[in-house]
Amino acid sequence: MSITMRKVIFAVLLLFAFWTLCSCTATNSEAHKKITIGVLSDVNSIPFIVAEEKGLYEAEGAEVEVKLFMSAVERDAAFQAGEIDGCMSDIMAAALAIQNGFDVKITSVTDGDYVLLASDSSSIHTVQDFKNVEIGMSTNTIIEYAVDSILASEELKPDEIKKISIPKMPVRMEMLENGTLKGACIPQPLAAVAESKGARVIATAKQAGLAPSVMVFNTASIIGNENEFKKMYRAYNKAVDMLNRDPEVLDETIIDKAKFPAEVKDVIKLPQYGEASPPDKKDVENVLKWMKEKGLLIRDFKYEEMIYDSEMIFSCQPDMSYAHCFRMKGIMNDYS
């Protein structure tokens, strides 16, 4: 083959490579799409709302819409109908959704907490005091998992744990307040309201090392749109940093946007928010084991089938610790 012919072939290949690169870039650009998130009026939603109100999504070049729902039923209906791409949920709900044929994935853990409270009129002051005492909760839910885990951590045996099913939260709170119930498990921020009315905080899911609250997304909304998720989570992390450094970021505008009830506004307690990262493998497996023992799962689940590949949607920042960066990539799941 002559030198001239080689040059021609090389030029053609170079042109083809350049055309392919341009085509891929165009395809990636076209793949960009808005991410719509469904949230409730709780502490989990605040970083997402702060990121929206402070223009952090826009600064990252992400198009994110945060939709507030006044009930979990409305939010779940919107999720199933495809009106939102993802929502705040929990590991148990994600497993049940997958079991029922929904193609969803967990992307990150959130900062929801479940609080074990004692009535002011009771003599309960420690977890051990709940031995053979009825605790109000919603059964076969993540709240029951939290209660079982908290009590088990203090070596209460299953036959020493008494539960009473009270699904409606207002009823549960009223019964705790008037002493009809000696104990109840209530999520934040409603637990703070109960505490302001005299209930005693005995233990929390976070204190027990539990982290069952997560973000769940329709898998189709993530595939091909991973860069938008990276941008969204960068904005989320900036909102987390703002809230942790200055709780006053939670101003009237944010409170109004979150539509917190009047009784919550004056007593809400912000957690120390964590940067976005996938849930630990042990947290997921512990929930799945509990569900299997309760007969809620008809098959075994693996961590990997429930979590979207964290390397695809999280990006390490220059000022991020190696430990946190590795955790986000899933490297430390077995060692954290």
C-alpha positions as CSV (number, residue, x, y, z in Angstrom):
1,M,0.0,0.0,0.0
2,S,1.4,3.4,-1.0
3,I,2.2,6.1,1.6
4,T,-0.5,8.3,-0.1
5,M,-3.1,5.7,0.2
6,R,-2.2,5.2,3.9
7,K,-2.6,8.9,4.5
8,V,-6.1,8.9,2.8
9,I,-7.2,5.9,4.9
10,F,-5.9,7.6,8.1
11,A,-7.7,10.8,7.2
12,V,-11.0,8.9,6.6
13,L,-10.7,7.0,9.9
14,L,-9.9,10.3,11.8
15,L,-12.9,11.9,10.2
16,F,-15.1,8.9,11.2
17,A,-13.8,9.0,14.8
18,F,-14.6,12.8,14.9
19,W,-18.1,12.2,13.5
20,T,-18.7,9.4,16.0
21,L,-17.6,11.6,18.9
22,C,-19.9,14.4,17.8
23,S,-22.8,12.0,17.4
24,C,-22.3,10.7,20.9
25,T,-22.1,14.2,22.3
26,A,-25.4,15.0,20.5
27,T,-27.0,11.9,21.8
28,N,-25.9,12.6,25.4
29,S,-27.2,16.1,25.1
30,E,-30.6,14.8,23.8
31,A,-30.7,12.3,26.7
32,H,-30.8,15.2,29.2
33,K,-34.1,15.4,30.8
34,K,-35.7,17.0,33.9
35,I,-35.8,15.1,37.1
36,T,-39.1,15.3,39.0
37,I,-39.0,14.4,42.7
38,G,-42.0,13.8,45.0
39,V,-41.6,14.8,48.7
40,L,-43.7,15.1,51.8
41,S,-43.7,17.7,54.6
42,D,-40.8,16.2,56.6
43,V,-37.2,16.9,57.4
44,N,-36.0,14.6,54.5
45,S,-37.4,17.0,52.0
46,I,-35.6,20.1,53.3
47,P,-32.3,19.8,51.4
48,F,-34.1,19.2,48.1
49,I,-36.3,22.2,48.7
50,V,-33.4,24.4,49.8
51,A,-31.5,23.4,46.6
52,E,-34.5,24.5,44.5
53,E,-35.2,27.7,46.4
54,K,-31.5,28.8,46.5
55,G,-30.9,28.1,42.8
56,L,-28.4,25.3,43.4
57,Y,-29.8,23.0,40.8
58,E,-29.7,25.7,38.2
59,A,-26.1,26.6,39.2
60,E,-25.1,23.0,38.6
61,G,-26.9,23.0,35.2
62,A,-29.5,20.5,36.4
63,E,-33.3,20.8,35.7
64,V,-35.0,19.4,38.8
65,E,-38.6,19.9,39.9
66,V,-39.6,19.2,43.5
67,K,-43.3,18.4,43.9
68,L,-44.8,18.4,47.4
69,F,-47.5,15.9,48.3
70,M,-49.7,16.2,51.4
71,S,-50.0,12.4,51.8
72,A,-48.0,9.3,51.1
73,V,-51.0,7.8,49.2
74,E,-51.0,10.8,46.8
75,R,-47.3,10.6,46.3
76,D,-47.3,6.9,45.7
77,A,-50.1,7.2,43.2
78,A,-48.2,9.9,41.3
79,F,-45.1,7.7,41.3
80,Q,-46.9,4.7,39.9
81,A,-48.6,6.8,37.3
82,G,-45.2,8.1,36.1
83,E,-46.0,11.7,37.1
84,I,-42.8,11.9,39.1
85,D,-39.5,10.1,38.5
86,G,-38.7,9.4,42.1
87,C,-39.7,10.0,45.7
88,M,-38.6,9.6,49.3
89,S,-39.4,6.2,50.6
90,D,-37.8,3.4,52.6
91,I,-35.9,0.1,51.9
92,M,-39.0,-2.0,52.8
93,A,-41.3,-0.1,50.4
94,A,-38.6,-0.4,47.6
95,A,-38.4,-4.2,48.1
96,L,-42.1,-4.6,47.9
97,A,-42.3,-2.4,44.8
98,I,-39.7,-4.6,43.0
99,Q,-41.5,-7.8,44.2
100,N,-44.7,-6.5,42.7
101,G,-43.1,-5.9,39.3
102,F,-42.1,-2.2,39.5
103,D,-38.7,-1.4,37.9
104,V,-37.3,0.9,40.6
105,K,-33.9,1.4,42.2
106,I,-32.7,3.0,45.4
107,T,-30.2,5.8,44.7
108,S,-29.4,7.3,48.1
109,V,-30.1,7.2,51.8
110,T,-31.9,10.1,53.5
111,D,-32.1,11.5,57.0
112,G,-35.5,10.4,58.1
113,D,-35.8,9.3,61.7
114,Y,-38.4,7.3,63.7
115,V,-38.7,8.1,67.4
116,L,-39.8,5.8,70.2
117,L,-41.8,7.9,72.7
118,A,-43.3,7.4,76.1
119,S,-46.4,9.1,77.4
120,D,-45.8,11.7,80.0
121,S,-48.2,10.0,82.4
122,S,-46.2,6.7,82.2
123,S,-43.3,5.5,84.3
124,I,-41.3,4.6,81.2
125,H,-37.8,6.2,81.0
126,T,-35.7,3.6,79.3
127,V,-36.0,1.1,76.4
128,Q,-36.0,-1.8,79.0
129,D,-39.1,-0.2,80.6
130,F,-41.1,-1.2,77.4
131,K,-40.9,-4.8,78.4
132,N,-44.5,-6.2,77.9
133,V,-45.8,-2.7,77.4
134,E,-48.0,-2.0,74.3
135,I,-46.5,0.3,71.7
136,G,-48.6,2.0,69.1
137,M,-47.4,1.8,65.5
138,S,-48.3,0.9,62.0
139,T,-47.6,-2.8,61.6
140,N,-45.8,-4.4,58.7
141,T,-44.1,-1.1,57.9
142,I,-40.7,0.4,58.3
143,I,-41.9,1.8,61.6
144,E,-42.4,-1.7,63.0
145,Y,-38.9,-2.6,61.8
146,A,-37.5,0.4,63.6
147,V,-39.3,-0.6,66.9
148,D,-38.2,-4.2,66.7
149,S,-34.6,-3.2,66.0
150,I,-34.5,-0.6,68.8
151,L,-35.9,-3.0,71.4
152,A,-33.7,-5.9,70.2
153,S,-30.6,-3.7,70.5
154,E,-31.5,-3.5,74.2
155,E,-31.9,-7.3,74.4
156,L,-35.7,-7.4,74.7
157,K,-37.0,-10.8,73.4
158,P,-39.7,-11.0,70.7
159,D,-42.2,-12.3,73.2
160,E,-41.5,-9.3,75.5
161,I,-42.5,-6.8,72.7
162,K,-46.1,-5.9,72.7
163,K,-47.5,-4.0,69.7
164,I,-50.9,-2.4,68.9
165,S,-51.7,-1.4,65.3
166,I,-52.7,2.3,65.1
167,P,-52.1,3.2,61.4
168,K,-53.6,6.8,61.6
169,M,-50.9,9.1,62.9
170,P,-53.2,11.7,64.4
171,V,-55.0,9.0,66.4
172,R,-51.7,7.5,67.6
173,M,-50.4,11.0,68.7
174,E,-53.7,11.8,70.5
175,M,-53.7,8.5,72.4
176,L,-50.1,9.0,73.4
177,E,-50.8,12.5,74.6
178,N,-53.9,11.6,76.7
179,G,-52.1,8.5,78.2
180,T,-54.3,5.9,76.5
181,L,-51.0,4.6,75.0
182,K,-47.9,4.4,77.1
183,G,-45.7,4.2,74.1
184,A,-45.7,4.9,70.4
185,C,-43.3,5.2,67.5
186,I,-43.7,8.4,65.4
187,P,-41.6,9.8,62.6
188,Q,-40.0,13.3,62.6
189,P,-41.1,16.0,62.6
190,L,-44.3,14.9,64.2
191,A,-42.3,13.3,67.0
192,A,-41.1,16.8,67.9
193,V,-44.7,17.9,68.1
194,A,-45.5,15.0,70.5
195,E,-42.4,15.9,72.6
196,S,-43.5,19.5,72.8
197,K,-46.8,18.3,74.3
198,G,-45.1,16.3,77.0
199,A,-44.1,12.9,75.5
200,R,-40.6,11.7,76.4
201,V,-38.1,10.6,73.8
202,I,-36.8,7.2,74.8
203,A,-34.8,6.2,71.7
204,T,-34.5,6.9,68.0
205,A,-33.8,4.8,64.9
206,K,-30.7,6.9,64.3
207,Q,-29.4,6.3,67.8
208,A,-29.8,2.6,67.1
209,G,-27.7,2.9,64.0
210,L,-30.6,2.5,61.6
211,A,-30.9,4.2,58.3
212,P,-33.9,2.8,56.5
213,S,-35.1,6.0,54.7
214,V,-34.0,6.2,51.0
215,M,-34.7,7.9,47.7
216,V,-36.3,5.6,45.1
217,F,-36.4,6.3,41.4
218,N,-38.0,4.7,38.3
219,T,-35.0,2.9,36.7
220,A,-36.0,4.3,33.2
221,S,-35.6,7.8,34.6
222,I,-32.0,7.2,35.5
223,I,-30.7,5.2,32.5
224,G,-29.1,7.6,30.0
225,N,-29.7,10.5,32.4
226,E,-26.9,9.7,34.9
227,N,-25.1,13.1,34.4
228,E,-28.3,14.9,35.5
229,F,-28.4,12.8,38.7
230,K,-24.8,13.8,39.4
231,K,-25.6,17.4,39.0
232,M,-28.7,17.0,41.2
233,Y,-26.8,15.3,43.9
234,R,-24.0,17.9,43.8
235,A,-26.7,20.6,44.4
236,Y,-28.2,18.5,47.2
237,N,-24.8,18.2,48.9
238,K,-24.4,22.0,48.7
239,A,-27.8,22.4,50.3
240,V,-26.8,19.9,53.1
241,D,-23.6,21.9,53.7
242,M,-25.6,25.2,54.0
243,L,-28.1,23.7,56.4
244,N,-25.4,22.1,58.6
245,R,-23.4,25.3,58.8
246,D,-26.3,27.6,59.3
247,P,-29.7,26.3,60.3
248,E,-31.1,29.7,59.7
249,V,-31.1,28.8,56.1
250,L,-34.4,27.2,57.0
251,D,-36.2,30.5,56.8
252,E,-39.9,31.3,56.4
253,T,-39.8,30.8,52.6
254,I,-38.5,27.2,52.9
255,I,-40.9,26.4,55.7
256,D,-43.8,27.7,53.7
257,K,-42.6,25.8,50.6
258,A,-42.5,22.6,52.7
259,K,-46.0,23.4,54.0
260,F,-45.2,22.3,57.5
261,P,-48.3,22.5,59.8
262,A,-48.4,25.4,62.1
263,E,-47.7,23.2,65.1
264,V,-44.5,21.9,63.5
265,K,-42.9,25.3,62.6
266,D,-42.0,26.2,66.2
267,V,-40.7,22.8,67.3
268,I,-39.0,21.3,64.2
269,K,-35.5,20.0,64.9
270,L,-33.1,19.6,62.0
271,P,-30.9,16.6,61.9
272,Q,-27.2,16.7,61.0
273,Y,-27.7,16.0,57.3
274,G,-25.4,13.7,55.5
275,E,-24.1,14.0,52.0
276,A,-25.8,11.9,49.4
277,S,-24.6,8.3,49.3
278,P,-26.1,4.8,48.7
279,P,-27.3,2.9,51.8
280,D,-24.9,0.6,53.5
281,K,-25.2,-3.0,52.4
282,K,-25.8,-4.2,56.0
283,D,-28.8,-1.7,56.4
284,V,-30.5,-3.1,53.3
285,E,-29.8,-6.7,54.2
286,N,-31.1,-6.2,57.8
287,V,-34.4,-4.9,56.5
288,L,-34.7,-7.7,54.0
289,K,-33.9,-10.3,56.6
290,W,-36.6,-8.8,58.9
291,M,-39.1,-8.8,56.0
292,K,-38.3,-12.4,55.2
293,E,-38.9,-13.5,58.8
294,K,-42.2,-11.6,58.8
295,G,-43.3,-13.5,55.6
296,L,-43.4,-10.2,53.6
297,L,-41.1,-11.4,50.9
298,I,-41.7,-14.4,48.6
299,R,-38.2,-14.5,47.3
300,D,-34.6,-13.6,48.2
301,F,-33.3,-10.2,47.2
302,K,-29.7,-9.1,46.7
303,Y,-28.3,-5.7,47.6
304,E,-27.1,-5.2,44.0
305,E,-30.5,-5.6,42.4
306,M,-32.0,-2.9,44.6
307,I,-29.4,-0.2,44.3
308,Y,-28.5,1.7,41.2
309,D,-24.8,1.7,40.4
310,S,-23.5,4.5,42.6
311,E,-20.5,5.1,40.4
312,M,-22.9,6.2,37.6
313,I,-24.8,8.8,39.6
314,F,-22.3,10.2,42.2
315,S,-19.1,12.1,41.4
316,C,-16.3,12.7,43.9
317,Q,-15.6,16.4,44.6
318,P,-12.1,17.8,45.0
319,D,-12.7,18.7,48.7
320,M,-14.4,15.3,49.6
321,S,-12.7,12.9,51.9
322,Y,-11.5,9.6,50.4
323,A,-13.7,7.7,52.8
324,H,-16.8,9.5,51.7
325,C,-15.9,9.3,48.0
326,F,-15.3,5.5,48.4
327,R,-18.5,5.1,50.3
328,M,-20.5,6.8,47.6
329,K,-19.0,4.5,45.0
330,G,-20.0,1.5,47.2
331,I,-16.5,0.5,48.0
332,M,-16.9,0.8,51.7
333,N,-20.3,-0.9,52.0
334,D,-18.8,-4.0,53.6
335,Y,-16.5,-2.1,55.9
336,S,-18.5,0.8,57.2
